[in-house]
């Protein structure tokens, strides 16, 4: 791990003041593992200049202010991406080490459990605030993408989705974690590793300011997305709301896997030095703008919603034990 990442790991605390106003719903089996929407998006355009800093909680805040605050008034990404690491490691007979899942560990810590066959099944729970909704085609695309990169002999299962009530419209990482604690029903254990997604209304806030984030990975197994942020004209500008939703779902899962260089050092030089934890290629779903409202300025058509060759090579390295 580079000196920069070691330093970033040392500042990974804070943002743990809890505040949540959610209540459990009763809509179970909200999603089905149906056929994936396989239409591809293309992308072009040039990224506005921006600066990146690591915040006190270990997240990477990308904005156009040199201080790296949540939002500087212009395009920027504020996805809460922490630096992760391996959990408990158990040597197995298959040659690849089993890394024990830690659902509430740092972002990236469950990358190997999610990718490797040591946990036979990946369970995905999607909970939705009642004031918003999920596009089934976007979820199907996520499942299809995951099937192409994870090794799960027992497959991928959508389970336990709920609709919850809440008046909250401003969310911090601590708020999202507290809301998950109230509503989440699936967890890693036995032969299953779990992935939890929250669809919430309003916007993400960091450092006391509204950020430009449309997706936030805030723990090893959890992330939140903010549909109202792309429904405010961004989706129409880029072709459809579904195109943005597909891209941000895959992007945030990529962070949970540990992309780019969150828990390892890639042999491929594809990390954007100005946006740590993100790809330097606009053809990758891991490009920084994909999780930001800047997506509408950087791209002139549907954004990338798939891992590129460099991303996939890193995922194979994490899965095989190379990293």
Buried (B, 14 or more C-beta within 10 A) or exposed (E): BEEEBEEBBEBBEEBEEEEBBBEEBEEEEBBEBEEBBEBEBEBEBEBEEBBBBBBEBBBBBBBBBEEBBBBBEBBBBBBBBBBBBBBEEEEEEEEBBBBBBBBBBBBBBBBBBBBBBBBBBBBBBBBBBBBBEBBBBBBBBBBBBBBEBBBBEEEBBBBBBBBBEBEBBEBBBBBBBBBBEBBBBBBBEEEBBBBBBBBBBBBBBBBEEBBBBBBBBBBBBBBBBBBBBBBEEBBEBBBBBBBBBBBBBBBBBBBBBBBBBBBBEBEBEBBBEBBBBBBBBBBBBBBBBBBBBBBBBBBBEBBBBBBBEBBBBBBEBBBEEEB
